Amino acid sequence: MPTTIALDELQKLIQQAAILVDVLPADEYTREHLPGAINIPLKDIGLSTAATLPRDRLIIVYCHDYE
């Protein structure tokens, strides 16, 4: 279930080594993404991509769609 968090909470989580995953298509990610975020386009998410992420860190997945 999606959870909304405030910017100050996000900053705290990042300081505690959370990983940001932006799920926008690569071209949109290139134009605008949060600093430090990695890109795994939503259409590419699956078991193989999930396996590349560390299991011992909090993973924050986000998408910002203007439409």
C-alpha positions in Angstrom: 0.0 0.0 0.0 1.5 3.4 -0.9 2.5 5.7 1.9 3.0 9.4 1.6 5.8 10.9 3.5 6.8 14.5 4.1 10.0 16.0 2.7 11.7 16.3 6.1 10.9 12.6 6.8 12.4 11.6 3.4 15.5 13.6 4.2 15.9 11.7 7.5 15.4 8.4 5.8 18.0 9.2 3.2 20.5 10.2 5.9 19.8 6.8 7.4 20.9 5.1 4.1 17.5 4.6 2.4 17.7 4.0 -1.3 15.5 6.1 -3.6 14.2 4.3 -6.7 12.5 6.5 -9.4 10.2 4.4 -11.6 9.7 6.9 -14.4 10.8 6.1 -17.9 14.6 6.8 -18.4 14.1 9.9 -20.5 11.9 11.5 -17.8 14.3 10.4 -15.1 17.1 12.1 -17.0 15.2 15.4 -17.1 14.2 15.5 -13.5 14.7 13.2 -10.5 15.6 13.5 -6.8 19.3 13.8 -6.1 20.8 10.4 -5.4 17.9 8.4 -6.9 18.5 5.4 -9.1 16.2 4.7 -12.0 14.4 1.4 -12.5 11.5 2.2 -14.9 8.2 0.7 -13.7 7.9 -1.5 -16.8 11.3 -3.1 -15.9 10.5 -3.9 -12.3 10.5 -7.6 -11.6 12.2 -10.3 -9.6 15.5 -9.8 -11.4 15.6 -6.0 -10.8 14.4 -6.4 -7.2 17.2 -8.9 -6.6 19.8 -6.2 -7.5 18.6 -4.0 -4.5 20.2 -4.5 -1.1 17.9 -6.3 1.3 19.3 -4.7 4.4 18.3 -1.1 3.5 15.0 0.7 3.3 13.9 1.1 -0.4 11.8 4.1 -1.2 10.1 3.8 -4.6 8.6 6.9 -6.0 7.1 8.3 -9.2 6.0 11.9 -10.0 3.7 12.1 -12.9 2.5 15.6 -13.8 -0.6 14.2 -15.7 
